[in-house]
Amino acid sequence: MLHVKAGEFMLAEGPLRVKLLEGEASICGARCREGYEFLLVAEKAVTVEALTDLRLEVHGGLEAKLEKSEKTVPEEWLSVVEELAKGRGTVMLVGHVDSGKTFMATYIANKLVDEGFKVAVVDSDVGQSSIGPPATIGMAVMEKPEPFLNELKMEAGYFVGSTTPTGHLLPMVVGVRKLVDRARQVADCIVIDTTGMVFGGPARALKLYKAEVVRPDIAVLLERRGELSHLAKQLEALGIEVRRIPASRWVKPRGRGERRALRERAFQVHFKRRKPREVELDLTSTPLIGTYLGSGVQPSGLREEVKALLGVEVLYCESLPEGIVAIIEEKVAPRQVEVLRRRFGETIKLLRKGFEKGLLVGLLDSEGLLLDVGVVKRLELEKSRATVTTPLEDLGYVRAVKLGSIRLNEEYEEVESLRPGFL
């Protein structure tokens, strides 16, 4: 049992279960009353503000913490809420990993809901997704206070197919724009959370062009040592209001292993809790996209010719305007690939038998938005057929299957990340 006085702040780190027995608290800006209970896994942390005297029931693991803290919500956050409330606008949050973006996104959304606004949250952090599974961009609408974004239902999604933006900048920008457009149809205010990739040329480009295509009313840059000054200058030159705010000092730092563990837990929750099933998809009516496969033609004699040139069994082969794509039994030497390049063109895609097993895929609707994700069991291109494990119940709206670039095992753990453009 723990007693907390009104006005005090607590920092909670998992693994921890907390139940509010008496009083009222603000958790990530959401007002929670007597009877509310939450669970934190080992890699997560949250702040609790006592709005009245509290009595808490606490159960924690060996590494759990629940201790008093100084005020964890900077005044600058409240000023952003006030500004958005005036114009019913859009805010985009940018910062390095462990800078407090998701905490701030949750806090701002809850405060705006308190003000009576309908708020949409667009979560584009594909590596540490709060809305929807990893490797996707998710949009949810908040109509009542919610301390944890992962409790919200994904209203619309976009399949990127990777847990890192590297090599996937175009899908990242397109996906955010499509979901923000959808959010503007249903919400008064929009909060955009982003990835922690901020250093280097691709990261600079991603944040700049994402902001340019979305045109937020406010761009919040969470910094530690002024590392986003270059972005601030460029956004201001484009007429976007910029707020530079110190990164949170209360966010629990996470290493690469902890981030991976969180992603795997998110995949397992998404799949296992919803009883996935094996389904068969007809690739003539729901074609593959995001890959060379299925985009070419199969002229008579091509497969036999490629087999003769390579000296290995060729299971499937397509002719492309710029080359060929083939599925083969065994690995071939670079000189054999060069023979094909001289004969068919610069693009030679040779995939080993079984390459598809475990690939994450997005099942898309007619607008290219995500209905749900799945994992490939078999891809039988010669029969225009794919077998996929997915929690999606109604396949009637599936219009395309988009291949991702990560592979999961039977326990939905990441076992491989494919290089961009591999497929």
Secondary structure, 3 states (H helix, E strand, C coil): CEEECCCCEEEEECCEEEEEEECCEEECCEEECCCCEEEECCCCEEEEEECCCEEEEEEECCCCEEEEECCCCCHHHHHHHHHHHHHCCEEEEEECCCCCHHHHHHHHHHHHHHCCCCEEEEECCCCCCCCCCCCEEEEEEECCCCCCHHHCCCCEEEECCCCCCCCCHHHHHHHHHHHHHHHHHHCCEEEEECCCCCCCHHHHHHHHHHHHHHCCCEEEEEECCCCCHHHHHHHHHCCCEEEEEECCCCCCCCCHHHHHHHHHHHHHHHHHCCCCEEEEEECCCCCEECCCCCCCECCCCHHHHHHHHHCCCEEEEEEECCEEEEEECCCCCHHHHHHHHHHHCCEEEEEECCCCCCEEEEEECCCCCEEEEEEEEEEEHHHCEEEEEECCCCHHHCCEEEEEEEEECCCCCEEEECCCCCC
